[in-house]
Amino acid sequence: MMDLDLTSKTDHVPVLIGPIIENISPVTGVWVDATFGAGGYTRALLDAGAEFVFAIDRDPNVFSLAKEWLHHYPDRIEFVNDVFSNLEKYVDDVNGVVFDLGVSSMQLDQATRGFSFLKEGPLDMRMSQTGPTAADLVNSASEKMLSNILYFFGEERASRRIAKAIVARRDQEPFGTTTDLAKIIESVLPRSKPGQSHPATRSFQALRIAVNKEYEELFNGLFSAEKVLSADGCLVVVTFHSIEDRIVKRFIQARSGKLYSTSRYLPDTDALPIQFSKVTQKAIKPSTSEISINTRARSAKLRIAKRTNIKPGKNLTLEELSVPIVGKN
């Protein structure tokens, strides 16, 4: 396997970048970094041979971070401040699209963004910094809605207990800060044992996903990528939890004619045009050496597929791929 220098002292180490470059080489033409963040994947693509990268991110603050190194790649990057589901507006006929999903470490490190339960800050969690906040959701959603969000988006088994505690507390005083919410969650769950994640981890993940509509955005983004990729173009997706990976896995299965499902909503697999061929037959996980250098990588999974020359087919729905859907209140 290609051995990239993962020990270089940069602010952001791209997760699974070694296996990515190994499986997409030779890297040529125009690429899309659909989740620019700190720019690690953009730089890796350009260093590997990409001629140009469209760097997309919904967070307007991230692009200023590129000022220190942008001069190394003159006229080879274009920044786009938008959600990646809209990438069809900006590109067409590209050689590859890369998604690095989830919240970035730099967003977690900023207490004012409200993503982390470990730092006191406003209960915000908005990646784009527009629209309703996590506080708006926590303080207004019904108990059933909150329970469903926690269960389906965070896979939290104690979702009903936590939702009940949230509603009881907000009736007395609305939630405003991250630590305030974290304390309520902790109060109704067993104390975590050494080595276990914080009791609020799953709940904060679920709320972040709901606030940013991440599953819907990912799903639509995959179909947008399908439409803009040229023949033999690569779809590269790094996920960080099971439901994200399930969406990507089942999307690639459906679009490569290998989705075997008894769902009454899904058309027969033979009736679906073959949009992709698998490059990675199963998810690639990080090596122990990468995890030791970058702990964020420990839950990551990588899937890669290559675009066929068949025209884009009809979009499916989350329900057709048996992905959890949380309705309105």
C-alpha positions in Angstrom: 0.0 0.0 0.0 1.1 3.5 -0.8 2.8 5.0 2.3 2.1 8.7 2.6 3.8 10.7 5.3 1.1 10.9 8.0 3.5 12.3 10.5 4.0 15.7 8.8 3.1 18.5 11.2 0.0 20.0 9.6 -3.1 21.3 11.2 -5.2 18.7 9.5 -4.3 15.1 8.6 -6.7 13.8 5.9 -8.2 10.6 7.1 -7.4 7.5 5.0 -5.6 9.6 2.4 -3.1 6.8 1.7 -5.7 4.3 0.6 -7.5 7.0 -1.3 -4.6 8.0 -3.5 -3.6 4.4 -3.9 -7.1 3.4 -5.3 -7.7 6.5 -7.5 -4.2 6.8 -9.1 -3.3 8.1 -11.5 -4.9 11.3 -10.4 -5.6 13.7 -13.3 -8.0 16.3 -14.5 -10.6 18.2 -12.4 -11.8 17.1 -9.0 -14.3 18.2 -6.4 -13.4 18.3 -2.7 -17.0 18.4 -1.5 -16.1 19.0 2.1 -13.1 21.4 2.1 -12.7 21.9 5.8 -9.0 22.6 6.5 -8.1 21.7 2.9 -6.2 18.4 3.5 -7.9 16.5 0.7 -7.7 19.4 -1.7 -3.9 19.6 -1.2 -3.4 15.9 -1.4 -5.3 15.7 -4.7 -3.3 18.6 -6.2 0.0 17.1 -5.0 -1.0 13.7 -6.5 -1.6 15.2 -10.0 -5.1 16.8 -10.1 -5.0 19.8 -12.4 -7.8 21.7 -10.7 -10.0 21.3 -7.6 -13.4 22.9 -6.8 -13.4 23.2 -3.0 -16.9 23.2 -1.6 -17.9 23.9 2.0 -21.1 25.1 3.7 -19.1 26.8 6.5 -18.1 30.2 5.3 -15.2 30.4 7.8 -13.1 27.6 6.5 -11.7 29.2 3.3 -9.7 31.8 5.2 -7.6 29.0 6.6 -6.2 28.3 3.1 -4.4 31.7 2.9 -1.2 30.3 4.3 -0.7 27.7 1.6 -2.9 28.8 -1.3 0.1 30.4 -3.1 1.6 27.0 -3.6 -1.3 26.2 -6.0 -1.8 29.3 -8.2 -4.9 29.2 -10.3 -5.7 25.6 -9.4 -8.4 26.0 -6.8 -11.9 27.6 -6.8 -13.7 28.0 -3.5 -17.5 27.5 -3.4 -19.5 28.4 -0.2 -22.5 26.1 -0.5 -23.9 22.7 0.5 -22.4 19.9 -1.6 -25.9 18.7 -2.7 -25.8 21.8 -5.0 -22.5 20.9 -6.7 -24.3 20.5 -10.0 -24.6 24.3 -10.1 -20.9 24.7 -10.3 -19.3 21.7 -12.0 -19.8 19.2 -14.8 -17.8 16.4 -16.3 -15.3 16.1 -13.5 -12.8 13.3 -12.8 -13.6 12.7 -9.2 -15.6 13.8 -6.1 -14.4 13.3 -2.6 -16.6 13.5 0.5 -15.1 13.6 4.1 -18.3 13.5 6.2 -19.0 14.7 9.7 -17.9 17.6 11.8 -14.3 18.7 11.5 -11.9 18.8 14.5 -11.5 22.6 14.0 -15.2 23.0 14.4 -15.2 20.9 17.6 -12.4 23.0 18.9 -14.3 26.2 18.6 -16.6 26.5 21.7 -18.6 29.2 20.1 -19.8 26.8 17.4 -21.6 24.6 20.0 -20.6 21.2 18.6 -18.8 19.9 21.7 -20.2 18.9 25.0 -16.8 19.3 26.5 -16.6 23.0 26.1 -19.2 25.6 27.2 -20.7 27.5 24.4 -24.0 28.4 22.8 -26.1 25.4 21.8 -25.7 26.1 18.0 -24.2 23.2 15.9 -25.0 24.9 12.5 -22.3 24.2 10.0 -23.5 27.0 7.7 -24.2 29.3 10.6 -27.7 30.0 9.1 -31.1 28.6 10.0 -32.5 27.1 13.3 -29.9 26.2 16.0 -29.7 23.1 18.2 -31.2 25.2 21.0 -34.2 25.9 18.8 -34.7 22.2 18.2 -34.2 21.1 21.8 -36.5 23.8 23.1 -39.3 23.3 20.7 -39.5 19.7 19.3 -42.0 17.3 20.8 -40.8 14.6 23.2 -41.5 12.0 20.5 -39.6 13.9 17.9 -36.6 14.3 20.2 -36.7 10.6 21.0 -36.8 9.7 17.4 -33.9 12.0 16.5 -31.8 10.6 19.3 -32.6 7.0 18.4 -32.4 7.0 14.6 -29.6 9.6 14.2 -27.5 8.8 17.2 -28.5 5.2 17.8 -29.1 6.1 21.4 -30.8 3.3 23.3 -31.9 5.6 26.1 -33.5 8.0 23.7 -36.9 8.1 25.4 -35.4 8.6 28.8 -33.2 11.5 27.6 -36.1 13.1 25.6 -38.3 13.0 28.7 -35.7 14.6 30.8 -35.0 17.3 28.2 -38.7 18.3 28.0 -39.1 18.3 31.8 -36.2 20.6 32.2 -37.0 23.0 29.4 -40.5 23.5 30.9 -38.7 25.2 33.8 -35.9 26.9 31.8 -34.9 26.7 28.1 -31.6 25.2 27.2 -29.0 27.7 26.0 -25.5 26.1 26.3 -23.8 22.9 25.4 -22.7 22.0 28.9 -26.3 22.7 30.2 -27.7 20.1 27.9 -24.8 17.7 28.5 -25.5 17.7 32.3 -29.1 16.8 31.8 -28.1 13.9 29.6 -25.5 12.7 32.0 -28.0 12.9 34.9 -30.2 10.2 33.4 -27.5 7.8 32.1 -25.1 5.5 33.9 -21.6 7.0 34.5 -19.3 6.0 31.7 -16.6 3.5 32.4 -12.9 4.1 31.6 -12.4 3.9 27.9 -16.1 4.5 27.1 -17.3 7.5 25.3 -19.0 10.4 27.1 -22.7 9.8 27.9 -23.7 12.8 25.7 -21.7 11.7 22.6 -24.6 10.0 20.8 -27.1 12.6 21.6 -24.9 15.5 20.4 -24.2 13.6 17.3 -27.9 13.1 16.6 -28.8 16.7 17.2 -25.9 17.9 14.9 -27.2 15.6 12.2 -30.7 16.8 12.6 -29.8 20.5 12.7 -27.7 20.2 9.5 -30.0 17.7 7.8 -26.8 15.6 7.2 -28.4 12.4 6.0 -30.6 14.2 3.5 -27.7 16.3 2.4 -25.4 13.2 1.9 -28.1 11.4 0.0 -28.7 14.2 -2.4 -25.0 14.9 -2.6 -24.3 11.3 -3.8 -26.9 11.7 -6.7 -25.4 15.1 -7.5 -21.9 13.5 -7.7 -23.4 10.8 -10.0 -24.6 13.5 -12.4 -21.3 15.5 -12.6 -18.8 12.6 -12.8 -17.5 11.8 -16.2 -17.1 8.1 -17.4 -14.4 6.4 -15.2 -14.7 9.3 -12.7 -14.2 8.3 -9.0 -16.7 8.7 -6.2 -14.7 8.7 -2.9 -16.5 8.8 0.5 -15.1 8.7 4.0 -17.7 8.2 6.7 -17.5 8.2 10.5 -20.5 6.4 11.8 -22.6 3.4 10.8 -25.7 5.1 9.4 -23.6 7.4 7.1 -21.7 4.3 5.9 -25.0 2.4 5.4 -26.3 5.2 3.1 -23.1 5.2 1.0 -23.0 1.4 0.9 -26.5 1.0 -0.2 -26.3 3.8 -2.7 -23.3 2.2 -4.3 -25.0 -1.2 -4.2 -28.1 0.1 -5.8 -26.2 2.0 -8.5 -23.9 -0.9 -9.3 -26.8 -3.5 -9.6 -25.8 -5.3 -6.4 -28.5 -4.2 -4.0 -30.4 -7.3 -2.8 -33.4 -6.1 -0.8 -36.8 -7.3 0.0 -38.0 -3.7 0.4 -41.3 -3.2 -1.3 -40.3 0.3 -2.2 -37.2 -0.6 -4.2 -37.4 -1.4 -7.9 -35.9 -4.7 -9.1 -32.1 -4.3 -9.2 -32.1 -5.5 -12.8 -34.3 -2.5 -13.7 -31.8 0.1 -12.4 -29.2 1.4 -14.8 -25.6 0.5 -13.7 -24.1 3.9 -12.8 -21.1 2.7 -10.9 -18.7 -0.2 -10.5 -17.1 -0.8 -7.2 -13.4 0.0 -6.7 -13.4 -1.1 -3.1 -15.4 -4.3 -2.6 -15.8 -3.5 1.1 -15.1 -0.6 3.3 -11.5 0.2 4.0 -10.6 1.0 7.6 -7.6 2.9 8.9 -4.4 1.1 9.9 -3.4 1.0 13.6 -0.5 3.3 12.7 -2.8 5.9 11.3 -5.1 5.7 14.3 -2.1 6.2 16.6 -1.2 9.4 14.8 -4.8 10.6 14.2 -7.4 9.4 16.7 -10.2 11.0 14.6 -9.6 8.2 12.1 -10.6 5.3 14.4 -14.2 5.1 13.3 -13.6 6.0 9.6 -14.6 3.9 6.7 -13.7 4.5 3.0 -15.7 3.4 0.0 -14.8 4.2 -3.6 -16.7 3.6 -6.8 -16.1 4.4 -10.5 -18.6 6.0 -12.8 -19.8 4.1 -15.8 -20.8 5.8 -19.1 -24.5 5.2 -18.5 -26.6 8.4 -18.2 -27.8 9.3 -14.7 -30.9 7.4 -13.7 -33.9 8.2 -11.5 -33.1 9.2 -8.0 -34.1 6.8 -5.3 -35.3 7.9 -1.8 -33.9 7.3 1.7 -36.9 5.1 2.3 -36.1 2.9 -0.7 -32.6 2.3 0.6 -34.0 1.5 4.1 -32.4 4.5 5.7 -34.1 5.9 8.9 -36.3 8.9 8.3 -37.4 11.1 11.1 -40.6 13.0 10.4 -42.0 16.2 11.7 -43.4 16.8 15.1 
